[in-house]
């Protein structure tokens, strides 16, 4: 039991540290290669912080633990919409003033609709469809963001990147590769620890995937969001969450399904509808007031807590 907990805890630490280094290196390399800051903020950072979800779900699916794999996908999406955005709202009551609402939110909602529809009938063909939809979503987002250097998200991303001392290409490459290796190892330890905990405590794998694995793999988004909110960079904080959910719903679910198709529990299917409803509510809150209030953060935390019994 102690060894199992230690493995899961060690995996969480490696995920947080490794993914943070990976995102920093990938974002720095992207800037060096001339990628527009708005694309780095909306795509590279958002999807880079989803590397833990991709690795954890792929490893779990390959091991035959489909409920852990897709509990992680659904749970991470809900955690992003509730815990991450709630934490950001508590810290800064962010005002959403840029084109993030026009770009990332509709794509995110469409991606989560796609996941919710196919979740009860996962097969390799479905996985391929999800990956094709991911490529299409990327094309749409890149097309919309191209040439929008003056966008608030781009300005915040560029300011954040230049906040740190400039690094050489060698250092950035080492940072990216080292972060990736640590993230892979962390994901392996977390998944193996989660499977063992499910057996020892007689818990459903879907519940463990939805809580321990999902919250653990979402910690990079929480850290990134809070840091951006404290530095008065609300669009970067929110764009990170929205981009991550697109990646989770299409790329992570698609890869996991192609690697190992399999059925998921009824509880996870129900939770996916909660995920979709939460996304719609968050979209409405953002559009109506253009800011997230602290009482709304508390409500979002309550939504996450209320979803756990559904999965169990």
C-alpha positions in Angstrom: 0.0 0.0 0.0 2.8 2.4 0.9 4.7 1.5 -2.2 1.6 2.1 -4.3 0.9 5.5 -2.8 4.6 6.5 -3.2 4.5 5.5 -6.9 1.4 7.5 -7.6 2.8 10.5 -5.6 6.1 10.3 -7.4 4.3 10.1 -10.7 2.3 13.3 -9.9 5.5 15.2 -9.0 7.2 14.1 -12.2 4.1 15.0 -14.2 4.0 18.5 -12.8 7.7 19.2 -13.1 8.2 17.5 -16.4 5.3 18.9 -18.2 6.2 22.4 -16.9 9.7 22.1 -18.4 8.3 20.6 -21.6 5.8 23.5 -22.1 8.5 26.1 -21.4 10.9 24.5 -23.9 8.3 23.9 -26.6 7.0 27.5 -26.3 10.5 28.9 -26.4 11.4 26.8 -29.5 8.1 27.8 -31.2 9.0 31.5 -30.7 12.5 30.9 -32.0 11.0 29.3 -35.2 8.8 32.3 -35.7 5.4 30.9 -34.6 3.1 33.8 -33.8 2.6 34.4 -30.0 -1.1 34.1 -30.3 -0.7 30.6 -31.8 1.7 29.7 -29.0 -0.7 30.9 -26.4 -3.8 29.2 -27.9 -2.2 26.0 -29.3 1.3 25.2 -28.0 0.8 26.1 -24.3 -2.7 24.6 -24.2 -1.8 21.4 -25.8 1.6 21.2 -24.2 0.0 21.2 -20.8 -2.2 18.3 -22.0 0.8 16.0 -22.5 0.2 14.3 -19.2 -3.4 13.4 -20.2 -2.2 12.0 -23.5 0.5 9.8 -22.0 -1.6 8.7 -19.0 -4.6 7.8 -21.1 -2.5 6.0 -23.8 -0.6 4.0 -21.2 -3.8 3.1 -19.4 -5.6 2.1 -22.6 -2.6 0.0 -23.7 -2.8 -1.8 -20.3 -6.5 -2.6 -20.8 -7.7 -0.1 -18.2 -10.2 1.8 -20.4 -12.1 3.3 -17.6 -8.9 4.9 -16.3 -8.0 6.1 -19.8 -11.4 7.7 -20.5 -12.1 8.7 -16.9 -8.9 10.7 -17.2 -10.2 12.4 -20.4 -13.6 13.2 -19.1 -12.4 14.0 -15.6 -9.6 16.3 -16.9 -12.1 18.2 -19.1 -14.4 18.8 -16.2 -11.5 19.6 -13.8 -10.3 22.2 -16.3 -13.8 23.8 -16.6 -14.4 23.7 -12.8 -11.3 23.5 -10.7 -8.9 25.3 -13.0 -11.2 28.1 -14.1 -12.5 28.3 -10.5 -9.0 28.7 -9.2 -8.3 31.4 -11.8 -11.6 33.2 -10.9 -10.7 33.1 -7.1 -7.3 34.6 -7.8 -8.1 37.3 -10.3 -11.8 37.5 -11.4 -10.5 37.5 -15.0 -12.1 39.7 -17.7 -12.3 37.9 -21.0 -11.7 40.7 -23.6 -10.0 39.2 -26.6 -11.0 36.9 -29.5 -10.6 33.8 -27.2 -14.4 33.5 -27.0 -14.8 33.6 -30.7 -12.0 31.2 -31.4 -11.4 28.6 -28.8 -14.8 28.3 -27.0 -16.8 27.2 -30.1 -14.1 24.7 -31.1 -13.9 23.4 -27.5 -17.7 22.8 -27.3 -17.8 21.1 -30.7 -14.9 18.8 -29.6 -16.7 17.9 -26.3 -19.9 17.2 -28.2 -18.0 14.8 -30.5 -16.5 13.0 -27.5 -19.9 12.7 -25.7 -21.6 11.3 -28.8 -19.0 8.6 -29.5 -18.1 7.6 -25.9 -20.6 4.7 -25.7 -19.4 3.1 -28.9 -15.6 3.3 -29.0 -13.8 1.5 -31.7 -10.7 2.1 -33.8 -12.7 3.7 -36.6 -14.1 6.1 -34.1 -10.6 6.8 -32.8 -9.5 7.6 -36.3 -12.5 9.9 -36.8 -11.6 11.8 -33.6 -8.0 12.3 -34.8 -9.3 13.6 -38.2 -11.6 16.0 -36.3 -8.6 17.1 -34.2 -6.6 17.8 -37.4 -9.6 19.8 -38.7 -9.9 21.7 -35.4 -6.2 22.6 -35.6 -6.6 23.8 -39.1 -9.5 26.0 -38.1 -7.7 27.5 -35.1 -4.5 28.1 -36.9 -6.4 29.7 -39.8 -8.3 32.0 -37.4 -5.3 33.0 -35.4 -2.9 33.6 -38.3 -2.0 37.2 -38.7 -3.5 38.2 -35.3 -0.3 39.4 -33.7 -2.1 42.3 -31.9 -4.5 39.9 -30.2 -4.5 40.2 -26.4 -3.7 36.5 -26.0 -0.7 36.9 -28.2 0.5 39.9 -26.3 0.2 38.1 -23.0 2.0 35.0 -24.3 4.9 37.1 -25.7 5.2 39.0 -22.4 5.3 35.7 -20.5 7.9 34.2 -22.8 10.2 37.2 -22.5 9.7 37.3 -18.7 12.3 34.6 -18.5 16.0 34.9 -19.5 16.5 34.1 -23.2 17.8 30.5 -23.7 19.9 29.1 -26.5 18.5 26.5 -28.9 20.5 23.8 -27.2 19.1 24.7 -23.8 15.6 24.9 -25.2 15.9 21.5 -26.9 17.3 19.9 -23.7 14.5 21.5 -21.7 11.9 20.1 -24.1 13.3 16.6 -24.3 14.1 16.4 -20.6 10.6 17.5 -19.7 9.1 15.0 -22.1 11.1 12.1 -20.6 10.0 13.1 -17.1 6.4 13.4 -18.1 6.4 9.9 -19.7 8.0 8.4 -16.6 5.5 10.3 -14.4 2.6 9.2 -16.4 3.7 5.5 -16.1 4.1 5.7 -12.4 0.8 7.5 -11.9 -1.2 5.0 -14.0 0.4 1.9 -12.4 -0.1 3.4 -9.0 -3.8 4.3 -9.8 -4.5 0.7 -11.0 -3.0 -0.7 -7.8 -5.0 1.7 -5.6 -8.2 0.7 -7.4 -7.5 -2.9 -6.6 -6.4 -2.4 -3.0 -9.2 -0.1 -2.1 -11.8 -1.9 -4.2 -12.7 1.2 -6.2 -13.9 1.4 -9.8 -11.2 2.2 -12.3 -13.5 4.9 -13.8 -13.6 6.7 -10.4 -9.9 6.5 -9.9 -9.3 7.8 -13.5 -11.8 10.6 -13.0 -10.4 11.8 -9.7 -6.7 10.8 -9.0 -5.4 10.5 -12.5 -7.5 13.4 -14.0 -6.8 15.9 -11.3 -3.2 14.9 -11.2 -2.7 15.3 -14.9 -4.6 18.6 -14.8 -2.3 20.1 -12.2 -0.1 21.7 -15.0 -3.2 23.6 -16.2 -4.0 24.7 -12.6 -0.4 25.9 -12.1 -0.3 27.7 -15.5 -3.7 29.2 -15.0 -3.0 30.6 -11.5 0.4 32.0 -12.5 -1.1 33.7 -15.6 -4.0 35.1 -13.5 -1.7 36.5 -10.9 0.3 38.3 -13.6 -2.9 39.8 -15.1 -2.9 37.6 -18.1 -6.5 36.3 -18.2 -6.6 35.4 -21.8 -3.5 33.2 -21.5 -5.0 31.5 -18.4 -8.4 30.8 -20.1 -7.0 30.0 -23.5 -4.8 27.3 -21.9 -7.9 25.6 -20.5 -9.9 25.8 -23.7 -7.1 24.5 -25.9 -6.4 21.7 -23.4 -10.0 20.5 -23.6 -9.9 20.4 -27.4 -6.8 18.3 -27.2 -8.2 16.0 -24.6 -11.5 15.4 -26.3 -10.1 14.7 -29.8 -6.4 13.8 -29.7 -6.2 12.1 -26.3 -9.4 10.1 -26.8 -8.5 9.4 -30.4 -5.1 8.0 -29.6 -6.3 6.0 -26.7 -9.1 4.4 -28.8 -6.8 3.6 -31.6 -4.3 2.0 -29.3 -6.9 -0.2 -27.5 -10.6 0.1 -28.3 -13.0 -0.9 -25.5 -16.2 -0.1 -23.6 -16.4 2.3 -20.7 -18.6 2.3 -17.7 -22.1 3.8 -17.7 -21.0 6.3 -15.0 -18.4 7.8 -17.4 -20.9 8.1 -20.2 -23.2 10.0 -17.8 -20.3 12.2 -16.6 -19.6 13.1 -20.2 -23.0 14.8 -20.4 -22.2 16.7 -17.2 -19.0 17.7 -19.0 -20.9 19.0 -22.0 -23.4 20.9 -19.8 -20.6 22.5 -17.8 -18.9 23.6 -21.0 -22.2 25.3 -22.1 -22.6 27.0 -18.7 -19.0 28.3 -18.7 -19.5 29.6 -22.3 -22.7 31.4 -21.2 -21.0 32.9 -18.1 -18.1 34.2 -20.2 -20.4 35.7 -22.9 -22.9 37.4 -20.6 -20.5 39.2 -18.1 -17.1 38.8 -19.9 -15.7 37.9 -16.5 -15.7 35.1 -14.0 -16.8 36.1 -10.5 -15.7 34.5 -7.3 -19.2 33.1 -6.5 -19.2 31.5 -9.9 -15.9 29.8 -8.9 -17.5 28.3 -5.9 -20.4 27.1 -8.0 -17.9 25.5 -10.5 -16.2 23.7 -7.6 -19.6 22.3 -6.5 -20.2 21.0 -10.0 -17.0 18.9 -9.9 -17.9 17.5 -6.4 -21.4 16.7 -7.5 -20.1 14.7 -10.6 -18.0 12.3 -8.5 -21.0 10.2 -7.3 -22.2 9.9 -10.9 -19.0 8.2 -11.9 -18.9 6.1 -8.8 
